[in-house]
Amino acid sequence: LAKLLFNELCAEYEYTCFVPRCTDMKNTKEIEDKVYSSMHHLGKQLTQGVEKWNPTDLRQQTLLLVLDDIDNGSHVAFLQDIVSKNDCANSRYIVTCRDRNILNSLDSRVFDVKFLNPESSTKLFMSYAFPYPTEPSPSLKEWVHKIVAKCDGLPLTLEVIGKYLKTKVSESIWMQCLHALDEAENVVSLGDQLWAKLRVSYDRLGSQEKN
């Protein structure tokens, strides 16, 4: 969703930057280097090295910055710093985060992203498990609804499980997948439950596919 929003808005800004997986960057220096090395100007990636950036380069320039999955104070500190240096009322800063406390520490407007409804969940799952014009056999249609329900409207789970079941025509494989998703629901926290469900497909890969 963050990437889709970025793609829709980027033409309106002079400088643009999308940084995925901020959780991989644990300190201000790492995220700063990533932002400046990923910066685009009028749609073209800047070629100057990070060390050549001046803190005032972005001052009063329209900037669209998207930081995906921030999760610690260094991310917040960097965002606040670049907002101060940019100092442009027409810039826009978008972050995604799983921790509301971090969002509350920012002067921001918070949007809760809801889970997908059953209709949208089925559509997303089908786009991966049975890409058009493929259709499930009558015997698998019943399993489609059961598997989708177990994915709980989580887009990543629907995508991963859909890809895993794409070429599987045996009902026994779909049944095993459903039972594994059942077991994953016993995990208490939502984050751990998500990874448990994603492992359903990973654990069934061959050793070469895992590597």
LONUVEX-467535 format. One line per 4 residues: number of its first residue (from 1); their letters; for each residue x, y, z of C-alpha. Coordinates in steps of 0.25 Angstrom, whole numbers, plus 5000, padded with zeros to 4 digits. Example, Ala and Ser with C-alpha at 12.3 -4.5 7.8 and 13.67 -1.06 7.14 Angstrom:
BEGIN
1	as	5049/4982/5031 | 5055/4996/5029 $
END
This chain:
BEGIN
1	lakl	5000/5000/5000 | 5011/5009/5003 | 5018/5007/4990 | 5005/5008/4982 $
5	lfne	5003/5022/4989 | 5017/5026/4986 | 5015/5023/4971 | 5002/5031/4971 $
9	lcae	5008/5043/4977 | 5023/5044/4973 | 5020/5052/4960 | 5015/5063/4969 $
13	yeyt	5029/5065/4976 | 5043/5070/4972 | 5050/5060/4981 | 5045/5046/4984 $
17	cfvp	5050/5034/4992 | 5044/5021/4996 | 5051/5013/5006 | 5046/4999/5009 $
21	rctd	5049/4990/5021 | 5054/5001/5030 | 5055/4990/5041 | 5068/4985/5034 $
25	mknt	5074/4999/5038 | 5077/5000/5053 | 5083/5014/5054 | 5082/5028/5048 $
29	keie	5094/5026/5040 | 5089/5014/5033 | 5076/5020/5029 | 5082/5033/5025 $
33	dkvy	5091/5026/5016 | 5080/5018/5010 | 5071/5031/5008 | 5081/5039/5001 $
37	ssmh	5086/5028/4992 | 5072/5025/4988 | 5068/5039/4985 | 5062/5043/4972 $
41	hlgk	5061/5057/4966 | 5049/5059/4955 | 5048/5044/4954 | 5063/5041/4952 $
45	qltq	5072/5035/4962 | 5083/5044/4967 | 5097/5039/4964 | 5105/5047/4975 $
49	gvek	5110/5039/4986 | 5104/5040/5000 | 5117/5047/5005 | 5114/5059/4995 $
53	wnpt	5100/5062/5001 | 5099/5075/5008 | 5089/5076/5019 | 5083/5088/5012 $
57	dlrq	5082/5082/4998 | 5067/5079/5001 | 5063/5092/5008 | 5051/5098/5002 $
61	qtll	5049/5087/4992 | 5037/5079/4990 | 5040/5065/4996 | 5032/5052/4996 $
65	lvld	5039/5042/5006 | 5033/5029/5009 | 5039/5020/5021 | 5033/5006/5021 $
69	didn	5033/4999/5034 | 5040/5008/5044 | 5042/5002/5058 | 5051/5010/5067 $
73	gshv	5055/5023/5072 | 5067/5025/5062 | 5057/5025/5051 | 5048/5035/5057 $
77	aflq	5060/5044/5060 | 5064/5043/5045 | 5051/5047/5041 | 5050/5059/5050 $
81	divs	5063/5063/5045 | 5060/5063/5031 | 5047/5070/5033 | 5054/5081/5040 $
85	kndc	5065/5082/5029 | 5055/5081/5017 | 5046/5092/5024 | 5036/5092/5012 $
89	ansr	5021/5092/5016 | 5018/5085/5002 | 5026/5073/5005 | 5020/5060/5010 $
93	yivt	5025/5049/5019 | 5019/5035/5020 | 5023/5024/5029 | 5017/5010/5032 $
97	crdr	5019/5005/5046 | 5014/4994/5055 | 5016/5001/5068 | 5006/5012/5071 $
101	niln	5015/5018/5082 | 5025/5021/5071 | 5014/5028/5062 | 5009/5035/5074 $
105	slds	5023/5041/5077 | 5022/5048/5063 | 5013/5060/5059 | 5005/5051/5050 $
109	rvfd	4992/5047/5045 | 4990/5032/5047 | 4982/5023/5038 | 4979/5009/5043 $
113	vkfl	4981/4999/5031 | 4970/4988/5033 | 4970/4974/5029 | 4964/4970/5015 $
117	npes	4950/4966/5015 | 4946/4952/5010 | 4943/4956/4996 | 4956/4964/4994 $
121	stkl	4964/4952/5001 | 4958/4942/4992 | 4962/4951/4980 | 4976/4953/4984 $
125	fmsy	4978/4938/4987 | 4972/4934/4974 | 4981/4944/4966 | 4993/4936/4971 $
129	afpy	4988/4922/4973 | 4980/4922/4960 | 4985/4933/4951 | 4975/4937/4940 $
133	ptep	4970/4929/4932 | 4973/4917/4941 | 4961/4912/4949 | 4961/4903/4961 $
137	spsl	4955/4889/4959 | 4942/4887/4966 | 4948/4878/4976 | 4958/4890/4980 $
141	kewv	4948/4901/4981 | 4943/4896/4995 | 4958/4897/4999 | 4960/4911/4994 $
145	hkiv	4949/4917/5003 | 4955/4909/5015 | 4970/4913/5012 | 4966/4928/5010 $
149	akcd	4958/4928/5023 | 4970/4923/5031 | 4979/4934/5025 | 4971/4944/5033 $
153	glpl	4971/4955/5023 | 4986/4957/5023 | 4991/4961/5009 | 5005/4955/5011 $
157	tlev	5000/4942/5016 | 4990/4941/5004 | 5001/4944/4994 | 5011/4934/5000 $
161	igky	5001/4922/5002 | 4994/4925/4988 | 5008/4924/4981 | 5011/4911/4989 $
165	lktk	4998/4905/4985 | 4999/4910/4970 | 5003/4897/4964 | 4997/4887/4974 $
169	vses	4985/4879/4969 | 4985/4869/4980 | 4974/4871/4991 | 4983/4864/5001 $
173	iwmq	4993/4875/4999 | 4982/4886/5001 | 4978/4878/5014 | 4992/4878/5019 $
177	clha	4993/4893/5017 | 4980/4895/5024 | 4984/4887/5036 | 4997/4894/5037 $
181	ldea	4990/4908/5037 | 4981/4903/5048 | 4993/4900/5056 | 4999/4914/5054 $
185	envv	4987/4920/5060 | 4991/4914/5073 | 5002/4925/5074 | 4998/4936/5083 $
189	slgd	5004/4949/5077 | 4999/4954/5063 | 5014/4956/5058 | 5018/4942/5062 $
193	qlwa	5005/4936/5057 | 5008/4943/5043 | 5022/4937/5042 | 5016/4923/5047 $
197	klrv	5006/4924/5035 | 5017/4928/5025 | 5026/4916/5030 | 5015/4907/5025 $
201	sydr	5019/4909/5011 | 5034/4911/5014 | 5035/4898/5022 | 5029/4890/5010 $
205	lgsq	5040/4895/5000 | 5051/4886/4996 | 5066/4889/5001 | 5070/4895/4988 $
209	ekn	5057/4904/4987 | 5060/4909/5002 | 5074/4913/4998 $
END
